[in-house]
Amino acid sequence: MAKDKQIKTKGSRNRTYVKNKVTNSDKKNVVWLFDNIDRDGEFAFNLDQMEKDGNIKVIFDKMLSYSTMTWSSVKLQTHDWTGKSKNHFINADRFSEEAAKRFEIKCSVEDADRIFSFALTYKLRIIGTVSESGEFFHVIWYDPNHKFYPVSR
């Protein structure tokens, strides 16, 4: 049985999240699902905003490209010479304050270990959850400026 773990998100009290085991699906292709899109807040998955930002073509071109790849290939992609993975699971304890609020609204505690970030450009991210089977990606958020899960550079 998986162990529970304690995570403190910014602007939130300590919460216990159940550690889920995602089934290994590395040889399966990515399947995109749009059944849990967040339409509110700073990271709303909003086509009008994507078009205004000039990102709509980039987003759908990348999504189509990723859908032809296996999960293993997606996870092996790197940003640059550093070898740092550009598509990866992210930890709820490092979400921005707004992201932590949106997570609590859109996700259950069981989703904490299944939040995955796809890098579409240097800053642009699509964030969501990987299904328990490990094959499906439930699109939830649009992050054009890498603010959902900020990193220091």
C-alpha positions as a Markdown table, in Angstrom:
| # | Residue | x | y | z |
|---|---|---|---|---|
| 1 | Met | 0.0 | 0.0 | 0.0 |
| 2 | Ala | 1.2 | 3.5 | -0.8 |
| 3 | Lys | 2.3 | 5.8 | 2.0 |
| 4 | Asp | 0.5 | 9.0 | 2.7 |
| 5 | Lys | 2.6 | 12.1 | 2.6 |
| 6 | Gln | 2.2 | 15.6 | 4.0 |
| 7 | Ile | 2.5 | 18.5 | 1.7 |
| 8 | Lys | 2.3 | 22.2 | 2.5 |
| 9 | Thr | 1.2 | 24.4 | -0.5 |
| 10 | Lys | 1.7 | 28.1 | -0.5 |
| 11 | Gly | -1.2 | 29.9 | 1.1 |
| 12 | Ser | -2.6 | 26.7 | 2.4 |
| 13 | Arg | -2.6 | 24.6 | 5.5 |
| 14 | Asn | -0.8 | 21.3 | 5.7 |
| 15 | Arg | -2.8 | 18.6 | 3.9 |
| 16 | Thr | -2.2 | 14.9 | 3.6 |
| 17 | Tyr | -2.2 | 13.6 | 0.1 |
| 18 | Val | -2.5 | 9.9 | -0.7 |
| 19 | Lys | 0.5 | 8.7 | -2.8 |
| 20 | Asn | -0.9 | 7.0 | -5.9 |
| 21 | Lys | 1.0 | 4.5 | -8.0 |
| 22 | Val | 0.7 | 5.4 | -11.7 |
| 23 | Thr | 0.8 | 2.3 | -13.8 |
| 24 | Asn | 3.8 | 2.1 | -16.2 |
| 25 | Ser | 2.5 | 3.1 | -19.6 |
| 26 | Asp | 5.8 | 4.3 | -21.1 |
| 27 | Lys | 5.3 | 2.3 | -24.3 |
| 28 | Lys | 1.8 | 3.8 | -24.9 |
| 29 | Asn | 1.1 | 7.0 | -26.8 |
| 30 | Val | -0.1 | 10.1 | -25.0 |
| 31 | Val | -3.9 | 10.5 | -25.1 |
| 32 | Trp | -5.3 | 14.0 | -24.4 |
| 33 | Leu | -8.5 | 14.4 | -22.5 |
| 34 | Phe | -10.4 | 17.7 | -22.0 |
| 35 | Asp | -12.8 | 16.6 | -19.3 |
| 36 | Asn | -11.5 | 18.7 | -16.4 |
| 37 | Ile | -10.4 | 22.0 | -17.9 |
| 38 | Asp | -10.2 | 24.9 | -15.5 |
| 39 | Arg | -12.0 | 27.9 | -17.1 |
| 40 | Asp | -11.4 | 30.3 | -14.3 |
| 41 | Gly | -8.4 | 32.0 | -12.6 |
| 42 | Glu | -5.0 | 33.0 | -13.8 |
| 43 | Phe | -4.3 | 29.6 | -15.5 |
| 44 | Ala | -7.7 | 29.1 | -17.2 |
| 45 | Phe | -7.6 | 27.0 | -20.3 |
| 46 | Asn | -9.2 | 29.6 | -22.5 |
| 47 | Leu | -9.0 | 29.5 | -26.3 |
| 48 | Asp | -9.7 | 33.2 | -26.6 |
| 49 | Gln | -6.7 | 34.0 | -24.4 |
| 50 | Met | -4.5 | 31.5 | -26.2 |
| 51 | Glu | -5.4 | 33.2 | -29.5 |
| 52 | Lys | -4.8 | 36.6 | -28.0 |
| 53 | Asp | -1.4 | 35.5 | -26.8 |
| 54 | Gly | -0.6 | 34.1 | -30.2 |
| 55 | Asn | -0.1 | 30.6 | -28.8 |
| 56 | Ile | -3.1 | 28.7 | -30.1 |
| 57 | Lys | -1.3 | 27.2 | -33.2 |
| 58 | Val | 1.8 | 26.4 | -31.1 |
| 59 | Ile | -0.3 | 24.6 | -28.5 |
| 60 | Phe | -2.3 | 22.5 | -30.9 |
| 61 | Asp | 0.8 | 21.7 | -33.1 |
| 62 | Lys | 2.7 | 20.5 | -30.0 |
| 63 | Met | -0.3 | 18.5 | -28.7 |
| 64 | Leu | -0.6 | 16.8 | -32.0 |
| 65 | Ser | 3.1 | 16.0 | -32.1 |
| 66 | Tyr | 3.1 | 14.7 | -28.5 |
| 67 | Ser | 0.1 | 12.5 | -29.3 |
| 68 | Thr | 2.2 | 10.6 | -31.8 |
| 69 | Met | 4.9 | 9.9 | -29.1 |
| 70 | Thr | 5.1 | 7.3 | -26.3 |
| 71 | Trp | 5.1 | 8.5 | -22.7 |
| 72 | Ser | 8.7 | 7.3 | -22.5 |
| 73 | Ser | 9.8 | 9.6 | -25.4 |
| 74 | Val | 7.9 | 12.5 | -23.9 |
| 75 | Lys | 9.6 | 12.2 | -20.6 |
| 76 | Leu | 13.1 | 11.9 | -22.2 |
| 77 | Gln | 12.8 | 15.2 | -24.0 |
| 78 | Thr | 15.2 | 17.8 | -22.6 |
| 79 | His | 15.4 | 21.6 | -22.6 |
| 80 | Asp | 19.0 | 22.0 | -23.7 |
| 81 | Trp | 22.5 | 20.7 | -23.0 |
| 82 | Thr | 21.8 | 20.4 | -19.3 |
| 83 | Gly | 19.8 | 17.3 | -19.9 |
| 84 | Lys | 16.9 | 18.6 | -17.7 |
| 85 | Ser | 13.6 | 17.0 | -18.6 |
| 86 | Lys | 11.2 | 19.5 | -20.1 |
| 87 | Asn | 8.0 | 17.3 | -19.5 |
| 88 | His | 7.7 | 15.9 | -16.0 |
| 89 | Phe | 5.6 | 15.4 | -12.9 |
| 90 | Ile | 5.6 | 18.4 | -10.6 |
| 91 | Asn | 5.3 | 18.7 | -6.8 |
| 92 | Ala | 2.3 | 20.4 | -5.2 |
| 93 | Asp | 4.5 | 21.8 | -2.5 |
| 94 | Arg | 6.2 | 24.1 | -5.1 |
| 95 | Phe | 3.0 | 25.5 | -6.8 |
| 96 | Ser | 2.6 | 29.3 | -6.9 |
| 97 | Glu | 0.0 | 30.7 | -4.5 |
| 98 | Glu | -2.6 | 31.0 | -7.3 |
| 99 | Ala | -1.8 | 27.5 | -8.6 |
| 100 | Ala | -2.3 | 26.0 | -5.1 |
| 101 | Lys | -5.7 | 27.7 | -5.0 |
| 102 | Arg | -6.7 | 26.4 | -8.4 |
| 103 | Phe | -5.4 | 22.9 | -7.5 |
| 104 | Glu | -7.6 | 22.8 | -4.4 |
| 105 | Ile | -10.6 | 23.8 | -6.5 |
| 106 | Lys | -10.1 | 21.5 | -9.5 |
| 107 | Cys | -8.3 | 18.4 | -8.1 |
| 108 | Ser | -8.7 | 15.9 | -5.3 |
| 109 | Val | -6.0 | 15.0 | -2.8 |
| 110 | Glu | -5.4 | 11.8 | -4.8 |
| 111 | Asp | -4.3 | 13.9 | -7.8 |
| 112 | Ala | -1.2 | 15.4 | -6.0 |
| 113 | Asp | 1.2 | 12.8 | -7.3 |
| 114 | Arg | -0.2 | 12.9 | -10.8 |
| 115 | Ile | 0.2 | 16.5 | -11.8 |
| 116 | Phe | 2.3 | 16.7 | -15.0 |
| 117 | Ser | 3.7 | 19.6 | -17.0 |
| 118 | Phe | 4.2 | 19.6 | -20.7 |
| 119 | Ala | 6.7 | 22.3 | -22.0 |
| 120 | Leu | 5.5 | 23.6 | -25.3 |
| 121 | Thr | 8.0 | 26.4 | -25.6 |
| 122 | Tyr | 10.6 | 27.8 | -23.3 |
| 123 | Lys | 7.9 | 29.3 | -21.0 |
| 124 | Leu | 4.6 | 28.0 | -22.2 |
| 125 | Arg | 3.2 | 25.0 | -20.3 |
| 126 | Ile | 0.1 | 22.9 | -20.4 |
| 127 | Ile | -0.6 | 21.3 | -17.0 |
| 128 | Gly | -2.9 | 18.5 | -15.9 |
| 129 | Thr | -3.1 | 15.1 | -14.4 |
| 130 | Val | -2.0 | 11.7 | -15.7 |
| 131 | Ser | -4.7 | 9.0 | -15.2 |
| 132 | Glu | -4.1 | 6.1 | -12.9 |
| 133 | Ser | -3.6 | 3.9 | -15.9 |
| 134 | Gly | -0.8 | 6.3 | -16.9 |
| 135 | Glu | -1.9 | 6.6 | -20.5 |
| 136 | Phe | -4.3 | 9.5 | -20.4 |
| 137 | Phe | -3.5 | 13.2 | -19.8 |
| 138 | His | -6.3 | 15.3 | -18.5 |
| 139 | Val | -5.7 | 18.9 | -19.6 |
| 140 | Ile | -6.5 | 21.4 | -16.8 |
| 141 | Trp | -4.4 | 24.5 | -17.0 |
| 142 | Tyr | -2.8 | 26.9 | -19.5 |
| 143 | Asp | 0.4 | 28.5 | -18.2 |
| 144 | Pro | 1.9 | 30.9 | -20.9 |
| 145 | Asn | 4.6 | 32.3 | -18.6 |
| 146 | His | 5.8 | 29.4 | -16.4 |
| 147 | Lys | 4.1 | 30.8 | -13.3 |
| 148 | Phe | 2.1 | 27.8 | -12.1 |
| 149 | Tyr | 5.3 | 26.0 | -11.0 |
| 150 | Pro | 7.9 | 28.7 | -10.8 |
| 151 | Val | 11.6 | 27.8 | -11.0 |
| 152 | Ser | 14.7 | 29.9 | -10.4 |
| 153 | Arg | 17.0 | 30.2 | -13.3 |
